[in-house]
Amino acid sequence: MGDILFLAHRIPYPPDRGDKIRSHHLLQALQQLAPVHVGCFADTDSDLQHENRLREGVASHILVRRTKSMVRAGIEAIMSAKAVSVTAFAHSAMREWVANTLTDHEIDTIFVFSGQMGQYIPADFAGRVVVDLCDVDSAKFEAYAEKGRSPRRWVDAREGRVLATEEQRLALRAERILLVSDAEAQLFRARIGPHAGGAVTALRNGIDAGQFNPQSALPHADLVSAKGPHLVFTGQMDYAPNIAAAERVIDHILPEIRKIHGDAQFHVVGRAPVSRLLARDGTGGVRIWGEVPDVRPFLAAADLVVAPLEIARGIQNKVLEAMAMARPVLLTPEAATGIDATSGTHFAVEAGHHALVERALALLGNGPLALRMAAAARRYVVENQSWDAMLAPLASIIGKDTENTRRDVA
């Protein structure tokens, strides 16, 4: 039984955004199975401050500060016929560390978190390779291209094509490909066809229902003291689908709600809001909060949490977090993908602008209905979406379960 090499495109600390939450819990679970060597990147100087947390419990690590601009990454990508999102994470220090780690330690499994890190799998590595793609990124960029405008449309279309080639390469290389939901796994199989070398498996996201608990945080004082009702959206606010969802509420949903509830407010909570969102702050009941130390007080104070995404891949952590906080959630079918809950019982699913407005008004106008939905949401998450339950198959996936151990010894 050898060690594990864990490669992630972002440091798994702090676990405060979708990809970091998943990689954090995966790393914690892998550390229970074998010594783990971690190679990852820091996007910001703030990320570097969490290196001590990364160091705890791992056999060795490298944390590389990523400074390559997207312009440079784009030029390198065009010259090398690779994806921009792959060249953005190409770094000689990481490549050298991986080579030295494989030489100095008995690594029998390389666990790659996100397709950007697949470039560091040596061609001659003879052990087990597991790649967690999370989502089918090529399909995401294709969707961007369909909805976008030139020249960005051309850039996204190219990224989708090149990423599809990289995904096929990884499918041939890996013993197991992991996706965040059954829907993503089925989509990947359909796109790869018979070319996958290993099994394609769904490993769903979980939720820490102890941390996201209605008893764990007081409602935010500013929301409590202000007239409402209060609608809340959380997420990384330089991410295109989140930007589009927030603008959808600002332009099409909130104005209609304010015709009935004149003091309704919409709160956008999440780091790095783009300038066009910041420009809407303070207008027509809109508050753009940016990065906050804790989203739970905002969720606790929400009369309704909304997630009207039109492009969404995998399972939305923002939805699970709101459900765990026992809040009524209104979302689109895209945002509900991968969550086996029931619309009308655990959350409310609608598609068009008008339907979303009508469902929002129904929930805001019927307190007992909203409370029943919120309580059912909390029960669903506690009973069905814990991280322990979601990651239970991990030992078998990487060949370190008891049955495989006995077989290897025999």
Secondary structure as UniProt FT lines:
FT   STRAND          3..8
FT   HELIX           18..31
FT   TURN            32..33
FT   STRAND          36..42
FT   HELIX           45..48
FT   TURN            49..50
FT   HELIX           51..55
FT   TURN            56..57
FT   STRAND          60..65
FT   HELIX           70..80
FT   HELIX           84..87
FT   TURN            88..89
FT   HELIX           92..104
FT   STRAND          107..113
FT   HELIX           115..120
FT   TURN            123..124
FT   STRAND          128..134
FT   HELIX           137..147
FT   TURN            150..151
FT   HELIX           152..173
FT   STRAND          176..179
FT   HELIX           182..192
FT   HELIX           193..195
FT   STRAND          199..202
FT   TURN            209..211
FT   TURN            214..215
FT   HELIX           221..225
FT   STRAND          230..234
FT   TURN            237..238
FT   HELIX           240..248
FT   HELIX           249..253
FT   HELIX           254..260
FT   TURN            262..263
FT   STRAND          265..269
FT   HELIX           275..278
FT   TURN            279..282
FT   TURN            284..285
FT   STRAND          286..290
FT   HELIX           296..301
FT   STRAND          304..307
FT   HELIX           317..324
FT   TURN            325..326
FT   STRAND          329..331
FT   HELIX           333..336
FT   TURN            337..338
FT   TURN            344..346
FT   STRAND          347..349
FT   HELIX           353..364
FT   HELIX           367..384
FT   HELIX           387..390
FT   TURN            391..393
FT   HELIX           394..397
FT   TURN            398..399
FT   HELIX           402..409
//
